[in-house]
Amino acid sequence: MKTSNFDLFVLGMLKHAHLETLYDFRRAGVPGGMSLPSLRKLCGQDLVAAAPEKGSTRLKYALTARGEDIPNWALGQQLSRIPRSSEAVQRTFWLTHFEGQRREADAYLTSAAFQREREARKQERAAEAFRSNIANPLGGWLWLRAVCESHRLESEAKAFRQVADAFSKEDHPA
């Protein structure tokens, strides 16, 4: 079974942020609807163990010996491509950084920013082309989408550069 970007992030949250329960994941902004299936999958792969909390029916999750060692090949696989999802980029950067591969994490986020800037310029050109046909319902829709997408991509690029700059200037213990 393939270990997804989100699965690796869950392993990292257990390891580095010391999350133990679904409540901990929710408190950290990780939706339970995503984390629970991932935790179950990771338990099935013997990367995570689940045990009932003392005096409760809630489960407490912990990394197994196999899960402690987040595979470098899995991180390398994540770093080899820049996904369209901003959250996937964020998760990969965070995990890579806290796994001690800070130079790789910085290069990854800088590449993601560059990719977003390049895509934003493409969307700007598309918006220019659709602008002349804005009175047409389809043309207006395509123009609207291109303008919004361009601004979203520019914002992500700016945020990625800001984060990369801040993390590269700080000494964060792994």
BELHU-V745431 format. One record per pair of residues at least 12 apart in sequence whose ideal C-beta (glycine too) atoms are under 6 Angstrom apart, sorted by the first residue. I is the first residue (numbers start at 0). J is the second residue. D is the distance in whole Angstrom. If there is no record, write none. Layout:
i=I j=J d=D
i=I j=J d=D
//
This chain:
i=2 j=73 d=5
i=4 j=77 d=6
i=4 j=87 d=5
i=4 j=90 d=6
i=5 j=37 d=6
i=6 j=37 d=5
i=7 j=73 d=6
i=7 j=94 d=6
i=8 j=90 d=4
i=8 j=94 d=6
i=9 j=37 d=5
i=10 j=66 d=6
i=10 j=69 d=5
i=11 j=94 d=4
i=13 j=62 d=5
i=14 j=62 d=6
i=15 j=97 d=4
i=19 j=59 d=5
i=19 j=60 d=6
i=20 j=57 d=6
i=20 j=59 d=6
i=38 j=60 d=6
i=45 j=63 d=6
i=45 j=65 d=6
i=46 j=63 d=6
i=46 j=65 d=5
i=46 j=66 d=4
i=47 j=60 d=5
i=47 j=66 d=5
i=48 j=61 d=5
i=48 j=63 d=5
i=74 j=95 d=6
i=77 j=91 d=5
i=78 j=107 d=5
i=81 j=111 d=5
i=81 j=114 d=5
i=85 j=155 d=5
i=88 j=111 d=5
i=92 j=104 d=5
i=92 j=107 d=6
i=92 j=108 d=5
i=97 j=173 d=6
i=99 j=173 d=4
i=105 j=163 d=5
i=105 j=167 d=5
i=108 j=159 d=5
i=108 j=163 d=4
i=109 j=163 d=5
i=111 j=159 d=5
i=112 j=156 d=4
i=112 j=159 d=4
i=112 j=160 d=5
i=115 j=152 d=5
i=115 j=155 d=5
i=115 j=156 d=4
i=116 j=156 d=5
i=118 j=152 d=5
i=119 j=149 d=5
i=119 j=152 d=4
i=119 j=153 d=5
i=122 j=145 d=5
i=122 j=148 d=5
i=122 j=149 d=4
i=123 j=149 d=5
i=125 j=145 d=4
i=126 j=142 d=6
i=126 j=145 d=4
i=126 j=146 d=5
i=129 j=141 d=4
i=129 j=142 d=4
i=129 j=145 d=6
i=130 j=142 d=6
//
